């Protein structure tokens, strides 16, 4: 289940325990090399999903990823506003 009891995404907990996140954060520094490697991993996964999906599913996935990116960006802008103020 992707949603918790409050119907909020429960990805933070699973992300913190995920091997990719642990590898990136192992030394406490996020380098460009680590970012590029993670980007390549995401692109490979996305390409695999895309090849297995119908055009309608691809459209839904694109919409979902766009909304997730909006949420992520808005969340980060909000956090920056809090720090700046």
GIZIPE-V894860 format. One record per pair of residues at least 6 apart in sequence whose ideal C-beta (glycine too) atoms are under 8 Angstrom apart, sorted by the first residue. I is the first residue (numbers start at 1). J is the second residue. D is the distance in Angstrom with one decimal. If there is no record, write none. Layout:
I/J/D  I/J/D
//
This chain:
1/10/7.6  2/9/6.4  2/10/6.8  2/11/7.4  3/9/6.5  3/10/6.6  4/10/4.2  15/21/5.4  20/38/6.3  20/41/6.6  23/34/7.8  24/30/6.1  24/34/4.9  24/38/6.3  49/61/6.7  50/58/5.9  50/61/7.7  53/61/6.6
//
